[in-house]
Amino acid sequence: CIMVVAAFFQYRIKLPELDDVRASRSSAVQAQHKTIMEELTGTLKMLVNPRMLYLDAYILWTGLSVSFWSSLLIPTMIIQLDNTAGDAGLKSADQTSKGLLAMSLFGVGEVFGSQVMGQVIDAVGAKKATFMNLANILAMIAITLYNLHDLEYGWLSFVMCFVWGWLDGSLNIHVCQNLGFQFDTVSEPFAVLGMLSGIGVFGMELILNV
């Protein structure tokens, strides 16, 4: 739902031309440096900027997802190992080792997902690239649900970790591309990134520990 809302906002909002953004930044460089309070006020205003609203949803998703996979993927694979013939009697250290082995595919997915998303943005633009993220999320949900239903450690566990990494890499590149090229400044949009992603991580950790 978060990503559908983000896609809707991005498709409806008219994005500025890159030359206009560059001109605005050139004039902003000549302005005097802002104080800490001015930076803080600017960041809060940027949070509700019409062009930032859909990115707010994106950024929250990145924080929520990072907290989710970092907290649950390894325990999930340990449960799978307990239900897999030949792995049920493994020691705790061996179970963790096998879980981390599957998690190595997360990093591979991050690399390839970010590279492919960069190519897609260059080819079709940031707006249409949103739908690639929606497709990635649908694939991630389908593979994760099937893997949880199967509840056995195997090749699908590696695929699940790869897809989570692919989604995280492509989404982060898409968010950073939008933050870097749609606004008159760079510091305030990326300050919003740090603030909202932190809130997302904190919120998901509270949910998981209830």
C-alpha positions in Angstrom: 0.0 0.0 0.0 2.8 2.4 0.8 4.4 1.8 -2.6 1.1 2.2 -4.4 0.6 5.6 -2.8 4.1 6.6 -3.6 3.7 5.6 -7.3 0.5 7.5 -7.5 2.0 10.7 -6.1 5.1 10.5 -8.3 3.0 9.9 -11.5 0.7 12.9 -10.8 3.3 15.4 -9.6 5.0 17.4 -12.4 8.8 17.1 -12.0 11.1 20.1 -12.6 13.4 20.2 -15.6 17.0 19.4 -14.7 18.3 22.6 -16.2 16.0 24.6 -13.9 17.2 22.7 -10.9 20.8 23.4 -11.9 20.1 27.1 -12.3 18.4 27.3 -8.9 21.3 25.5 -7.2 23.8 27.9 -8.9 22.0 30.9 -7.4 21.7 29.1 -4.0 25.5 28.5 -3.9 26.0 32.3 -3.9 23.6 32.8 -1.0 25.0 33.0 2.6 25.4 29.8 4.7 22.4 28.8 6.8 22.4 28.5 10.6 21.6 25.2 12.3 18.1 26.5 13.1 17.5 27.5 9.5 18.6 24.1 8.3 16.3 22.4 10.8 13.4 24.6 9.7 14.2 24.0 6.0 14.2 20.2 6.6 10.8 20.3 8.3 9.4 22.4 5.5 10.9 20.0 2.9 9.2 17.1 4.7 5.8 18.5 3.5 6.9 19.8 0.2 4.5 18.6 -2.5 7.3 17.0 -4.5 8.6 15.3 -1.3 5.3 13.7 -0.3 5.6 10.6 -2.4 9.2 10.2 -1.5 8.2 10.3 2.2 6.4 7.0 1.6 9.4 5.6 -0.3 11.8 6.5 2.5 9.5 5.1 5.2 9.4 1.9 3.3 13.2 1.7 3.2 13.4 2.1 7.0 10.7 -0.5 7.6 12.1 -3.1 5.2 15.7 -2.8 6.6 14.5 -3.3 10.1 12.3 -6.2 9.0 14.8 -8.3 7.1 17.7 -7.6 9.5 15.5 -8.9 12.4 13.6 -11.7 10.8 15.4 -13.3 7.9 18.0 -15.2 10.0 15.5 -16.5 12.6 13.2 -17.5 9.7 15.9 -19.6 8.0 16.8 -21.2 11.4 13.1 -22.3 11.7 13.4 -23.7 8.1 16.5 -25.6 9.0 14.7 -27.2 12.0 12.0 -28.4 9.5 14.5 -29.6 6.8 15.5 -33.3 6.7 19.2 -33.6 7.4 19.5 -30.2 9.0 17.2 -30.6 12.0 20.0 -31.8 14.3 22.5 -29.0 13.5 24.1 -27.0 16.3 23.0 -23.4 16.8 26.3 -22.1 15.4 25.9 -24.3 12.3 22.4 -23.1 11.8 23.5 -19.5 12.0 26.3 -20.2 9.6 23.9 -21.6 7.0 21.5 -18.7 7.5 24.3 -16.2 6.9 25.4 -18.1 3.8 21.9 -17.6 2.3 22.1 -13.9 3.4 25.2 -13.4 1.3 22.8 -13.4 -1.7 21.3 -10.3 -0.2 24.4 -8.4 -1.0 24.5 -9.8 -4.5 20.9 -8.7 -5.0 21.8 -5.2 -3.8 24.5 -4.8 -6.4 22.5 -6.1 -9.3 19.3 -4.3 -8.3 21.0 -0.9 -8.0 22.7 -1.3 -11.3 19.6 -2.4 -13.2 17.5 0.4 -11.6 20.1 3.0 -12.7 19.8 1.7 -16.3 16.0 1.8 -16.2 16.0 5.4 -14.9 18.3 6.4 -17.7 16.2 4.6 -20.3 12.6 5.5 -19.3 12.9 8.2 -16.5 12.3 8.3 -12.8 8.5 8.3 -13.1 8.1 5.0 -15.0 10.9 3.4 -13.0 8.4 3.5 -10.1 6.5 0.7 -11.6 9.7 -1.5 -11.7 9.8 -1.1 -7.9 6.1 -2.1 -7.6 6.9 -5.2 -9.7 9.9 -6.0 -7.5 7.7 -5.7 -4.4 5.1 -8.1 -5.8 7.8 -10.6 -6.7 9.4 -10.3 -3.2 6.0 -10.8 -1.5 5.1 -13.9 -3.7 8.5 -15.6 -3.2 8.6 -14.8 0.5 5.1 -16.1 1.1 5.8 -19.3 -0.9 9.0 -19.8 1.0 7.3 -19.4 4.3 4.6 -21.9 3.3 7.2 -24.4 2.2 9.2 -23.8 5.4 12.3 -25.8 4.3 15.8 -24.5 3.8 16.9 -24.8 0.2 17.5 -22.9 -3.0 14.4 -20.9 -2.5 15.8 -19.5 0.7 18.7 -18.1 -1.3 16.3 -16.7 -3.9 14.3 -15.0 -1.2 17.4 -13.2 0.2 18.5 -12.2 -3.3 15.1 -10.7 -4.1 15.0 -8.7 -0.8 18.5 -7.4 -1.7 17.4 -6.6 -5.3 14.4 -4.6 -4.0 16.5 -2.7 -1.4 19.2 -1.8 -3.9 16.8 -0.7 -6.6 14.7 1.3 -4.2 17.6 3.1 -2.6 19.0 4.1 -6.0 15.6 5.4 -7.1 15.2 7.4 -3.9 18.7 8.9 -4.1 18.2 9.8 -7.8 15.0 11.6 -7.0 16.5 13.4 -4.0 19.6 14.5 -5.9 17.9 15.9 -9.0 14.4 17.2 -8.1 15.1 19.9 -5.5 16.9 23.2 -5.4 19.1 22.0 -2.5 20.8 18.7 -1.6 21.2 18.9 2.1 17.5 19.3 3.1 16.2 16.4 1.0 18.9 14.0 2.2 18.3 15.2 5.8 14.7 14.1 5.3 16.0 10.8 4.1 18.0 10.3 7.3 15.2 11.4 9.5 12.4 9.3 8.0 14.4 6.2 7.4 15.4 6.3 11.1 11.7 6.7 12.1 10.9 3.7 9.9 13.5 1.5 11.5 12.5 2.6 15.0 8.8 2.0 14.3 9.3 -1.5 12.9 11.5 -2.5 15.8 8.8 -1.5 18.2 6.2 -3.5 16.2 8.5 -6.6 16.1 9.2 -6.4 19.8 5.6 -6.1 21.0 
